[in-house]
Amino acid sequence: MKKLIITCIGIGIILLTLHSCKKSFINGDSKELVSGSYLTLTKTINGNLDFSSPTATVSIQVGSKGDPVASVNIFAATGDALDSTTWKLIKTVAYTEGMTLVVSTAELAKALLPASIAPGTQYVLQNEVVTKDGRKFSALNTPTNFTSFPAYNFALSWNATAVCAFTQASSTGTYKVVKDDWADFNVGDLITVSAGPDAGSIQFLAYPSLAYGGTNRQPWIVKVDAASGAATMATQYIGDYPGTPNTKGAATGFVFSCTGVISLKVDVNYGGTLYAGNQFTLQKQ
């Protein structure tokens, strides 16, 4: 469970960030800040990629804030999402306000060469904004205290998920925790995933964990689309924390039967306050 809650109050700026040639830490001194640009997400049109079809696409509709934008470079991050040495340029597109950014299977496959698209993989696409005066802004030089703030609605990073079919039998078993933003579990902790109440679902115990004194723990019921592996846990009572009963959870994400990965974004209603978007990733052993 998270130990620290940060409240952001009264932020009324457009975007102040570093010039693209600088990677220094922002120290709060206004003399070190310059006006920049970023993309905003208007709508996710499609984030699932049929890797078997060269013409299949993923796409998002975007707007912009800050200085005028001339073009957008779209990269595939093949390693750490913030390690630009692993970024592979997919294409450069001229920018118009309200445009749709589109990446096809063929374009992604070409950028990834000599590797091939792997089913059950979520590829991070990085948008680099090029302003009309030639400056560049991306997740590399835009501080996370801006990009993580929901009110800004950043669209510098997005996902292309190479989907694969779900089968209940191959999705049950022992899983290792790979990532837990809510921090109830340590990396390497084991969780048992079993068949859900119907053929299109799985279930397991997670938050509240025993390590944090969880009681009355209820299995998470995750329904999975058979064709794509897209997963949804409807809002449900999941158990009680000491002194804070009636915790609820909801989630969206994927169950990749082909690679043994469960990847969920979990919303936790803890003590009447909603904490959204906690990444919870499991890998089958």
C-alpha positions as CSV (number, residue, x, y, z in Angstrom):
1,M,0.0,0.0,0.0
2,K,1.3,3.4,-0.8
3,K,2.8,5.3,2.1
4,L,2.9,8.8,0.7
5,I,0.0,10.8,-0.8
6,I,1.0,13.9,-2.7
7,T,-1.7,16.6,-3.4
8,C,-1.1,19.0,-6.2
9,I,-2.8,22.4,-5.6
10,G,-3.4,25.4,-7.9
11,I,-1.1,24.5,-10.8
12,G,-1.9,27.0,-13.5
13,I,1.0,26.9,-15.9
14,I,1.1,25.7,-19.5
15,L,4.4,23.8,-19.6
16,L,7.8,24.9,-18.3
17,T,10.5,22.4,-19.2
18,L,14.2,22.2,-20.1
19,H,15.6,23.0,-23.6
20,S,16.1,19.7,-25.4
21,C,19.9,20.0,-25.2
22,K,19.8,20.0,-21.4
23,K,19.3,17.1,-19.1
24,S,19.9,18.8,-15.8
25,F,17.6,18.4,-12.9
26,I,15.0,21.1,-12.6
27,N,15.8,23.0,-9.4
28,G,12.8,25.3,-9.3
29,D,14.8,28.4,-10.3
30,S,12.7,30.1,-13.0
31,K,15.8,31.3,-14.7
32,E,16.6,27.7,-15.6
33,L,13.2,27.1,-17.2
34,V,12.0,27.9,-20.8
35,S,8.7,27.6,-22.6
36,G,8.2,24.3,-24.4
37,S,5.5,22.1,-26.1
38,Y,3.8,18.9,-25.6
39,L,1.0,16.7,-27.1
40,T,-2.3,16.1,-25.3
41,L,-4.4,13.0,-25.7
42,T,-7.8,13.7,-27.2
43,K,-8.8,10.0,-27.7
44,T,-7.2,6.6,-27.9
45,I,-8.7,5.2,-31.1
46,N,-7.0,1.7,-31.0
47,G,-4.2,0.4,-28.9
48,N,-4.3,-3.3,-29.9
49,L,-2.3,-4.4,-32.9
50,D,-3.1,-7.5,-34.9
51,F,0.5,-8.5,-35.6
52,S,-0.6,-11.0,-38.3
53,S,-1.9,-8.2,-40.5
54,P,0.6,-5.7,-42.1
55,T,-2.1,-3.1,-42.5
56,A,-3.5,-3.2,-39.0
57,T,-2.9,0.0,-37.0
58,V,-2.9,1.6,-33.6
59,S,-3.8,5.2,-33.3
60,I,-4.4,8.2,-31.0
61,Q,-5.9,11.6,-31.6
62,V,-3.9,14.5,-30.2
63,G,-3.8,18.2,-29.6
64,S,-0.9,20.4,-28.4
65,K,0.0,22.9,-25.7
66,G,2.8,25.5,-25.6
67,D,4.8,26.8,-28.5
68,P,3.7,26.0,-32.1
69,V,4.5,22.4,-33.2
70,A,5.8,21.7,-36.7
71,S,6.2,17.9,-36.7
72,V,6.2,14.8,-34.6
73,N,8.8,12.0,-34.6
74,I,7.3,8.7,-33.6
75,F,9.8,6.1,-32.1
76,A,9.5,2.6,-30.8
77,A,11.3,2.1,-27.5
78,T,12.9,-1.3,-27.7
79,G,14.5,-1.3,-24.2
80,D,14.0,1.0,-21.2
81,A,11.3,3.5,-22.3
82,L,13.5,6.4,-21.2
83,D,16.7,5.2,-22.8
84,S,16.9,7.0,-26.1
85,T,19.7,4.7,-27.3
86,T,17.0,2.0,-27.7
87,W,14.5,4.2,-29.6
88,K,13.9,3.2,-33.2
89,L,12.4,5.9,-35.5
90,I,9.2,4.7,-37.0
91,K,8.4,7.9,-39.0
92,T,8.1,11.7,-38.9
93,V,4.7,13.3,-39.6
94,A,3.8,17.0,-40.2
95,Y,1.7,18.2,-37.3
96,T,-1.8,19.7,-37.5
97,E,-4.0,20.4,-34.5
98,G,-6.4,17.6,-33.7
99,M,-4.6,15.1,-35.9
100,T,-4.5,11.3,-35.6
101,L,-1.2,9.6,-35.1
102,V,-1.2,6.2,-36.8
103,V,1.3,3.4,-36.7
104,S,0.8,0.2,-38.7
105,T,2.1,-3.3,-38.1
106,A,4.3,-3.0,-41.2
107,E,5.8,0.3,-39.9
108,L,6.5,-1.0,-36.5
109,A,7.9,-4.3,-37.9
110,K,10.3,-2.3,-40.1
111,A,11.5,-0.2,-37.2
112,L,12.1,-3.2,-35.0
113,L,14.3,-5.1,-37.5
114,P,16.1,-7.4,-37.2
115,A,13.8,-8.3,-34.3
116,S,10.2,-9.2,-35.1
117,I,6.9,-8.3,-33.4
118,A,6.3,-10.7,-30.5
119,P,2.7,-11.5,-29.7
120,G,1.8,-10.6,-26.1
121,T,4.1,-7.7,-26.0
122,Q,3.3,-4.1,-25.2
123,Y,5.5,-1.7,-27.3
124,V,6.0,1.8,-25.9
125,L,5.7,4.4,-28.6
126,Q,7.4,7.7,-27.9
127,N,6.3,11.0,-29.5
128,E,9.0,13.7,-29.9
129,V,7.6,17.1,-30.6
130,V,9.5,19.4,-32.9
131,T,8.6,23.0,-32.6
132,K,8.5,25.5,-35.5
133,D,11.8,27.0,-34.2
134,G,13.5,23.6,-34.3
135,R,13.5,22.6,-30.6
136,K,12.6,19.0,-29.6
137,F,10.6,17.9,-26.6
138,S,9.8,14.3,-25.5
139,A,9.6,12.2,-22.3
140,L,13.4,12.5,-22.2
141,N,13.5,16.2,-21.3
142,T,10.0,16.8,-19.9
143,P,10.0,16.2,-16.1
144,T,7.9,13.4,-14.7
145,N,6.3,15.9,-12.2
146,F,4.5,17.3,-15.3
147,T,4.0,14.1,-17.3
148,S,2.5,12.2,-14.4
149,F,0.0,14.9,-13.5
150,P,-3.4,13.8,-15.0
151,A,-4.6,17.4,-15.6
152,Y,-2.0,17.9,-18.3
153,N,-3.2,14.8,-20.2
154,F,0.2,14.2,-21.8
155,A,0.5,12.1,-25.0
156,L,4.2,11.9,-25.3
157,S,4.1,8.1,-24.7
158,W,1.5,5.5,-25.8
159,N,1.3,1.8,-26.3
160,A,0.9,-0.6,-29.2
161,T,-0.1,-4.0,-27.8
162,A,0.5,-7.1,-30.0
163,V,-2.5,-9.1,-28.8
164,C,-2.8,-12.8,-28.6
165,A,-5.7,-15.1,-27.8
166,F,-6.7,-16.0,-24.3
167,T,-7.1,-19.6,-23.0
168,Q,-8.0,-20.1,-19.4
169,A,-6.1,-23.3,-18.9
170,S,-2.8,-21.9,-20.0
171,S,-3.3,-18.7,-17.9
172,T,-3.6,-20.4,-14.5
173,G,-0.7,-21.4,-12.2
174,T,2.0,-19.7,-10.1
175,Y,3.0,-16.2,-11.0
176,K,5.8,-13.9,-9.8
177,V,5.2,-10.2,-9.1
178,V,7.3,-8.2,-11.5
179,K,5.9,-4.7,-10.7
180,D,3.5,-3.4,-8.1
181,D,3.0,0.4,-7.9
182,W,0.6,0.1,-5.0
183,A,3.5,-1.6,-3.1
184,D,1.6,-4.3,-1.3
185,F,4.0,-6.9,-2.8
186,N,7.7,-7.1,-3.3
187,V,9.2,-8.1,-6.7
188,G,9.5,-11.9,-6.7
189,D,6.5,-12.5,-4.4
190,L,4.4,-15.4,-5.7
191,I,0.6,-15.4,-6.4
192,T,-1.5,-18.3,-7.4
193,V,-3.9,-17.7,-10.4
194,S,-6.8,-20.0,-10.8
195,A,-9.8,-20.4,-13.1
196,G,-12.5,-17.9,-12.7
197,P,-16.2,-18.5,-12.4
198,D,-16.6,-18.9,-16.1
199,A,-14.4,-19.9,-19.1
200,G,-13.6,-16.3,-19.9
201,S,-12.1,-15.3,-16.5
202,I,-9.3,-15.9,-14.0
203,Q,-9.1,-15.1,-10.3
204,F,-6.5,-14.5,-7.6
205,L,-5.9,-12.9,-4.2
206,A,-3.9,-9.7,-4.3
207,Y,-4.7,-6.4,-2.5
208,P,-5.0,-6.2,0.5
209,S,-2.0,-8.4,1.0
210,L,-1.2,-10.3,4.1
211,A,2.0,-8.3,4.5
212,Y,-0.2,-5.2,5.2
213,G,-2.6,-7.0,7.5
214,G,-5.2,-7.7,4.9
215,T,-8.3,-9.5,6.1
216,N,-11.6,-10.7,4.5
217,R,-9.6,-10.8,1.3
218,Q,-11.7,-11.5,-1.8
219,P,-10.5,-13.0,-5.1
220,W,-10.1,-10.5,-7.9
221,I,-12.4,-11.7,-10.7
222,V,-10.7,-10.7,-14.0
223,K,-12.7,-11.2,-17.2
224,V,-10.7,-11.7,-20.4
225,D,-11.6,-11.2,-24.1
226,A,-10.9,-14.5,-25.8
227,A,-9.6,-13.0,-29.1
228,S,-7.3,-10.2,-27.7
229,G,-6.5,-11.0,-24.1
230,A,-7.9,-7.6,-23.0
231,A,-8.8,-7.9,-19.3
232,T,-11.3,-6.1,-17.1
233,M,-12.0,-6.3,-13.4
234,A,-15.2,-4.5,-12.6
235,T,-15.3,-2.5,-9.4
236,Q,-15.5,-4.9,-6.5
237,Y,-14.9,-5.3,-2.8
238,I,-11.5,-6.8,-2.4
239,G,-10.9,-6.8,1.4
240,D,-10.0,-4.8,4.5
241,Y,-6.8,-3.1,5.6
242,P,-6.3,-2.6,9.4
243,G,-8.3,0.5,10.3
244,T,-9.5,1.0,6.8
245,P,-12.1,-1.5,5.8
246,N,-14.2,-1.8,2.6
247,T,-11.3,-1.4,0.1
248,K,-12.5,-1.7,-3.5
249,G,-10.6,-2.3,-6.7
250,A,-11.1,-2.2,-10.4
251,A,-8.6,-2.9,-13.2
252,T,-8.0,-2.9,-17.0
253,G,-5.2,-4.5,-18.9
254,F,-4.2,-7.7,-20.6
255,V,-3.8,-11.4,-19.8
256,F,-1.3,-12.7,-22.4
257,S,-1.7,-16.5,-22.4
258,C,1.0,-16.8,-25.1
259,T,3.7,-15.3,-22.9
260,G,2.4,-15.9,-19.4
261,V,2.1,-12.2,-18.5
262,I,-0.7,-10.5,-16.6
263,S,-0.5,-6.7,-17.0
264,L,-3.1,-4.6,-15.2
265,K,-3.7,-0.9,-14.3
266,V,-5.4,-1.1,-11.0
267,D,-7.6,1.6,-9.4
268,V,-7.8,1.3,-5.6
269,N,-10.6,2.9,-3.5
270,Y,-8.8,3.1,-0.1
271,G,-10.7,4.9,2.7
272,G,-13.0,6.5,0.2
273,T,-10.2,8.0,-1.9
274,L,-9.5,6.7,-5.4
275,Y,-5.9,6.0,-6.3
276,A,-5.9,5.3,-10.0
277,G,-3.5,3.7,-12.5
278,N,-1.3,1.5,-10.3
279,Q,0.7,-0.9,-12.6
280,F,0.5,-4.5,-11.4
281,T,2.4,-7.0,-13.5
282,L,2.8,-10.7,-13.0
283,Q,4.9,-13.3,-14.9
284,K,4.0,-17.0,-15.0
285,Q,6.7,-19.3,-13.5
